[in-house]
Amino acid sequence: MSQSFSDTARAVRDQAMESGRIVPHGTQCFKLLEDIAFGSPSAAAVFLFGTSRNGRTDWTVTGSGETYAAFKDAQLS
């Protein structure tokens, strides 16, 4: 089985935990205490889920279920 969570993503998440920007929440989750900037929606999704992700379709607008991709496309038109 290949590793889907890169060493770089793991290092960013470990550093955020060590600095207290995120803390464990239960046994399999964590809670962000500060905003963390990412270069793309996919990078943020990988950080949270620990697997390869497509952030443009994984993220949705609260209350509407609209994907981030659809939201951004509507903003550009």
N, C-alpha and C positions, 0 to 999 in steps of 0.2 A: 504494500500500500504506500502511495506517495504522500509526502507531507504537503498539506494544503495551506498551512499557516506558516508563512515565511519567517525566517530568523529576524528579518528587519521588523516585520509587524509585531512579532513577539517581543522584541527589544523595546519598541515604542510602548507597548502595553505594560511591560514590566516596569519601565521607567515611570510611567504614569502612576502605577500602583506604589512604587517606592517613594514617589514625591507626594503621595496623598491626594492626587487629583482624581483617582478612582479608588474605591474601597470594595472589599468583598461584600456581597449581599446574598445571604444564603450560601449554599454549597456549590452552586454552578453558575452564579451570576455575579455581577458587580454593578456598582452605582457610580456614575460620573458626578463629581462634586464641583467641577469647573469645566468650562467649555474647552474643547480640544480641537484645534484646526487641522483639517486634512486637505490634501491636494485634490481629492476627488470624492464623489459619493461612494464609489466602490472601496476606496481606502478606508473610509469610515466604517463601512459594513464589514470589511475583513477584520478590522480592529475589534468590533463588537462580537461578531459571530465566530471568529477564529477559523474560517474556511474561505475559500475562493467565492466571491460574491459579485453580482452586478448591482451596484448601488442605484443605478438609474431605474431599475425595476423593483428592487427590494424595499426602498424607502417609499412611503406613501404620505400623502397630506392628511393630517388628522381630521377626522369627521367626514371626509369625502371618499377616501380610498383611492384617490387619483395618484398614479405613480409620479415619482419625481421627474421622470422623462416627459410625461404628458404635461406636467406643470410647467417645466422649463420651455417646452415647445410652444405652449400657449403664450408664454411671456414674450417669445421671440416673434410671434406673428402679429 
